[in-house]
């Protein structure tokens, strides 16, 4: 067995934003989260969903990729895709695709106010 046989998983992701406070306000409004600035790290950040002890990610002040060139982070929803799409737009984001059906559920692509592409993913009902 070699080291790659262990099937490593993605356990953390980071989303660069121009202004951390503004981004926190946007993501909290879009998802109903209550993130705040976390200072006990190499740089100030906000943990997505406010959940530090799980597979997740964070926002940090940095330079977002040019539109259409960065990684796409998909966020699992706790509401319907349509509700999430409405909340996203109301919070100040943009939708860039219609819903896409896949075997695991459906998603749409959207951009946050910094131009990061985010997938809004609704899992198929069990």
C-alpha positions in Angstrom: 0.0 0.0 0.0 1.4 3.4 -0.9 0.5 6.8 0.8 -2.1 7.6 -2.0 -4.1 4.4 -1.3 -5.6 6.1 1.8 -8.0 8.2 -0.5 -7.3 11.6 1.0 -10.3 14.0 1.3 -10.7 17.7 1.0 -11.1 18.9 4.6 -10.8 22.7 4.3 -11.1 25.4 1.7 -10.4 29.1 1.7 -12.2 31.9 -0.1 -10.3 35.2 -0.7 -12.4 38.3 -0.2 -11.5 42.0 -0.5 -13.1 43.1 2.7 -13.6 40.5 5.4 -16.4 42.4 7.4 -18.4 43.0 4.2 -18.0 39.4 3.1 -19.1 38.1 6.5 -22.2 40.3 6.3 -23.0 38.9 2.8 -22.5 35.2 3.6 -24.4 35.5 6.9 -27.4 37.1 5.0 -27.2 34.6 2.2 -27.1 31.4 4.4 -28.5 32.6 7.8 -25.1 32.0 9.4 -23.6 34.0 12.3 -20.0 34.1 11.3 -17.6 36.5 13.0 -14.0 37.4 12.7 -11.7 34.7 14.1 -8.4 36.2 15.2 -6.7 33.0 16.6 -5.1 32.1 13.2 -2.2 33.3 11.1 -4.5 35.9 9.5 -8.0 37.1 10.6 -10.7 34.9 9.0 -14.3 33.8 9.3 -15.1 30.1 9.4 -17.9 29.2 7.0 -21.0 28.6 8.9 -19.2 29.3 12.1 -18.3 25.6 12.5 -14.6 25.2 13.2 -14.5 21.5 14.3 -15.7 20.0 11.0 -14.9 19.8 7.4 -15.4 23.4 6.3 -13.5 26.4 5.1 -13.0 30.1 5.7 -13.1 33.6 4.3 -9.9 35.7 4.5 -8.8 39.0 3.1 -6.9 38.3 -0.1 -7.2 38.8 -3.9 -10.1 36.9 -5.4 -9.3 35.1 -8.8 -10.5 36.8 -12.0 -14.1 35.9 -12.8 -14.3 32.4 -14.3 -10.7 31.4 -13.3 -10.8 30.4 -9.7 -11.9 27.3 -7.9 -15.5 26.6 -7.4 -16.6 25.9 -3.8 -20.0 24.1 -3.5 -21.9 24.7 -0.3 -24.5 22.1 0.8 -27.9 23.7 1.5 -30.3 23.2 4.4 -33.1 24.9 2.4 -34.4 24.3 -1.2 -32.3 25.5 -4.0 -34.9 28.0 -5.0 -34.9 29.5 -1.5 -31.1 29.7 -1.5 -31.0 31.3 -4.9 -33.5 34.0 -3.7 -31.5 34.6 -0.5 -28.3 34.8 -2.5 -29.6 37.5 -4.8 -31.3 39.4 -1.9 -27.9 39.4 0.0 -26.2 41.0 -3.1 -24.8 38.0 -5.0 -25.5 37.0 -8.7 -26.7 33.8 -10.2 -24.7 32.7 -13.3 -26.4 29.4 -14.2 -29.8 27.8 -14.2 -30.2 24.8 -11.8 -28.3 21.7 -13.0 -29.5 18.2 -12.2 -26.9 15.6 -11.2 -27.3 12.1 -9.7 -26.6 13.4 -6.2 -29.0 16.3 -6.4 -28.9 19.7 -8.1 -27.0 22.9 -8.0 -26.6 26.4 -9.5 -23.5 28.5 -9.9 -23.4 32.0 -8.4 -20.9 34.7 -7.7 -20.4 36.5 -4.4 -19.8 40.3 -4.3 -16.1 39.6 -4.8 -16.6 37.6 -7.9 -15.8 34.2 -6.3 -17.8 31.4 -8.0 -19.9 29.4 -5.5 -22.0 26.4 -6.1 -25.3 26.2 -4.2 -26.0 22.5 -3.8 -29.2 20.8 -2.8 -28.7 17.0 -2.2 -31.3 14.6 -3.5 -33.9 13.6 -0.9 -33.0 10.2 0.6 
